[in-house]
């Protein structure tokens, strides 16, 4: 489906072809942004100052992180031209996922946090996952250290490091903002390992999980280069396409992703293996 079916402001996108941030040169996009483009980070939205300086400057100027709702996020992004034509390049960019979260709100009629709680966290028994941590529980949040030039560790200079447990953004971010525990995330990963089902609770169909864990980038014409050698991208995470080229143990179809706080997960259905 085109994104404009749910958010009409995204009809008739334009692409940056030159100029500068003050006077960008634009041309009509050859095709509409679809939900598949958002799920595979091929929408044309990009924060890549080296390859797409003008589009990146305009994206930074929109200051999406200061938005107060997902509706506000979408309104800001709808004013921007694209760096590339949809379906032509892979750029891992959180804006894609924020827009998907807004689509969830529109289709479900629920705030994103409420939808996650009702349809994912509660059915799977993920009782310690949410956009903020209760004040009395914040001592449990792990420290987020970083290395100084001399090799010593100190607390990172980020909001989540200085004030752990507080909401990270002014809206329910689909691209990164949840707190959780390894035990809770294991419940989520077990659902993916179980082809969409865990402990008798089914969240996704088996065919949906198979599609999620199939390289989507190779299905575009022409095929799109992924993030790393031996990896493509499925619907929401990397997919191993060639373990030898990747240079690490694994299986074709292995699925996962890494997080900003040095978190990492992978689901290998061939080996019935989860790593967190």
C-alpha positions in Angstrom: 0.0 0.0 0.0 1.2 3.6 -0.6 1.9 5.5 2.5 -0.4 8.3 1.2 -3.4 5.9 1.6 -3.0 6.5 5.4 -1.2 9.9 5.4 -2.4 11.8 2.3 0.3 14.5 2.8 2.9 11.9 1.4 1.4 11.9 -2.0 3.5 13.3 -4.9 6.9 13.2 -3.3 9.9 15.1 -4.7 13.6 14.2 -4.9 16.6 16.4 -4.3 18.7 16.7 -7.5 21.1 19.4 -6.5 21.4 22.9 -5.1 21.8 23.6 -1.4 19.6 23.5 1.7 18.5 27.1 1.1 17.7 26.5 -2.6 17.3 22.8 -3.2 16.7 21.6 -6.8 13.8 19.1 -6.9 12.3 16.7 -9.3 9.1 14.5 -9.0 9.7 11.0 -7.5 9.0 8.3 -10.1 6.9 6.2 -7.7 5.1 6.5 -4.4 6.5 5.6 -1.0 5.0 2.2 0.1 4.8 0.5 3.5 7.3 -2.0 2.1 9.7 0.8 1.4 9.4 2.0 5.0 9.9 -1.5 6.4 13.0 -2.0 4.3 14.4 1.5 4.7 14.3 2.1 1.0 11.8 5.0 1.1 14.4 7.6 0.0 14.5 9.3 3.5 18.1 9.5 4.5 20.5 11.0 7.0 23.8 10.7 5.0 25.7 13.9 5.0 28.4 12.5 2.8 26.2 11.2 0.0 23.1 13.3 0.4 24.2 16.6 2.1 21.1 18.7 1.0 18.5 16.1 1.9 20.3 15.4 5.2 20.4 19.1 6.1 16.7 19.5 5.4 16.0 16.4 7.5 18.1 17.7 10.4 16.3 21.1 10.1 13.0 19.4 10.6 14.2 18.4 14.1 12.0 15.3 14.3 13.3 14.3 17.7 11.7 17.4 19.2 8.2 16.4 18.0 5.5 16.0 20.6 3.5 13.2 18.9 3.7 10.7 16.0 1.2 12.9 14.2 3.7 15.8 14.6 6.6 13.6 13.4 4.6 12.7 10.2 3.7 16.3 9.6 7.3 17.4 9.7 8.5 14.6 7.5 5.8 15.2 5.0 7.4 18.6 4.2 10.7 17.1 3.1 12.0 16.0 -0.3 13.6 12.6 -0.6 17.3 11.9 -1.0 16.6 9.0 -3.5 13.7 7.6 -5.4 11.8 5.1 -3.3 12.9 1.5 -3.9 16.4 2.3 -5.2 18.8 2.6 -2.2 19.0 1.3 1.4 19.4 4.0 4.1 18.9 2.9 7.7 16.8 5.8 8.9 14.6 6.0 12.0 12.1 8.2 10.2 10.9 5.2 8.3 9.9 3.4 11.5 8.3 6.5 13.0 6.0 6.7 10.0 5.1 3.1 10.3 4.2 3.7 14.0 2.0 6.5 12.9 0.3 4.2 10.4 -0.4 1.8 13.3 -2.1 4.6 15.2 -4.2 5.6 12.2 -5.3 2.0 11.3 -5.9 0.9 14.9 -7.4 4.1 16.3 -5.1 3.7 19.3 -2.1 5.6 20.6 1.0 3.6 19.6 2.0 2.8 23.2 -1.5 1.5 23.9 -1.4 -0.7 20.8 2.0 -2.2 21.8 0.8 -2.9 25.3 -2.5 -4.5 24.3 -1.4 -6.5 21.2 2.2 -7.4 22.0 3.4 -6.9 25.6 0.3 -8.1 27.5 -0.3 -11.2 25.4 3.4 -12.2 25.6 3.6 -11.4 29.4 6.2 -8.6 28.8 5.5 -6.9 32.1 8.6 -4.8 32.2 8.6 -3.1 28.8 7.5 0.4 28.2 8.4 3.9 27.2 9.5 4.9 30.8 10.5 3.1 34.0 8.7 3.8 37.3 10.7 6.1 39.5 11.1 3.5 42.2 12.5 1.0 39.6 15.0 3.3 37.8 18.0 2.1 39.8 17.7 -1.2 37.9 18.4 0.5 34.6 22.0 -0.4 33.5 24.6 2.3 33.2 25.5 3.4 29.7 29.3 4.0 29.7 31.5 5.2 26.9 35.3 5.3 26.6 37.5 8.4 27.1 40.6 9.1 25.0 42.7 7.5 27.8 40.6 4.3 27.8 38.8 5.0 31.0 35.0 4.6 31.2 32.5 7.3 32.0 28.8 7.7 31.7 27.8 8.7 28.1 26.6 12.2 27.5 23.0 11.3 26.5 19.6 11.7 28.2 19.1 8.0 28.8 22.5 7.8 30.4 22.2 10.8 32.7 18.5 10.2 33.6 17.9 6.5 33.1 14.2 5.5 33.0 12.8 8.7 31.8 10.9 9.0 28.4 13.5 9.4 25.7 11.3 11.4 23.4 8.1 13.5 23.6 6.2 10.9 21.6 5.9 7.1 21.4 8.8 6.4 19.2 8.7 3.3 17.0 12.4 3.8 16.1 13.8 3.5 19.6 12.5 4.5 23.0 11.3 1.4 24.8 12.9 0.2 28.0 12.9 -3.6 28.6 14.7 -6.5 30.2 16.6 -9.4 28.6 13.9 -11.7 30.0 11.1 -9.7 28.4 12.9 -9.4 25.1 13.5 -13.1 25.1 9.7 -13.6 25.2 9.4 -11.4 22.1 12.2 -13.2 20.3 10.7 -16.6 21.2 7.5 -15.5 19.4 9.6 -14.8 16.3 11.5 -18.1 16.7 8.1 -19.9 17.0 6.9 -18.5 13.6 4.7 -15.9 15.3 3.5 -18.0 18.2 4.7 -18.5 21.8 3.1 -20.4 24.7 -0.2 -20.7 22.8 -0.3 -17.0 21.9 -0.2 -16.2 18.2 0.8 -12.6 17.2 1.8 -13.2 13.6 1.0 -15.8 11.0 3.8 -18.2 10.0 3.8 -16.8 6.4 4.2 -13.2 7.8 7.3 -14.3 9.8 8.7 -16.1 6.7 8.3 -12.9 4.7 9.9 -10.8 7.5 12.9 -13.1 7.5 13.4 -13.1 3.7 15.8 -10.7 2.1 13.6 -8.0 0.6 16.4 -6.0 -1.0 17.2 -8.7 -3.5 13.6 -8.6 -4.6 13.8 -5.0 -5.9 14.6 -4.4 -9.6 17.5 -3.9 -9.7 18.5 -5.5 -6.4 19.6 -3.1 -3.6 22.8 -3.3 -1.7 22.4 -4.0 2.0 24.0 -2.7 5.1 26.8 -5.2 5.3 28.4 -7.9 3.1 26.4 -11.2 3.3 23.4 -9.4 4.7 20.2 -8.2 3.2 17.2 -6.7 5.0 13.9 -8.2 5.7 10.9 -6.5 7.1 12.4 -4.7 10.1 15.7 -6.4 10.5 18.8 -7.8 8.8 18.6 -11.1 7.1 21.8 -13.2 6.5 22.1 -14.1 2.8 25.6 -15.6 2.8 27.4 -16.6 6.0 30.7 -17.1 4.3 30.7 -13.6 2.8 29.5 -12.2 6.1 32.5 -13.9 7.8 30.6 -15.1 10.9 28.8 -18.2 12.1 25.2 -18.2 11.1 22.5 -19.4 8.8 20.8 -18.2 5.7 17.6 -16.5 6.9 19.0 -15.5 10.3 17.2 -12.3 11.4 18.0 -9.6 13.9 19.4 -6.1 14.6 21.5 -4.1 16.9 20.5 -1.2 19.2 21.9 2.2 20.0 22.8 1.2 23.6 25.1 -1.7 22.4 22.2 -4.1 22.5 21.9 -6.9 19.9 19.6 -9.8 19.2 19.4 -12.5 16.6 16.9 -15.2 15.7 18.1 -18.3 13.8 15.1 -20.5 13.1 17.3 -23.1 11.3 19.2 -23.8 14.6 16.3 -22.9 16.9 18.6 -20.4 18.4 18.1 -17.0 20.0 20.9 -14.7 21.1 20.4 -11.5 23.1 
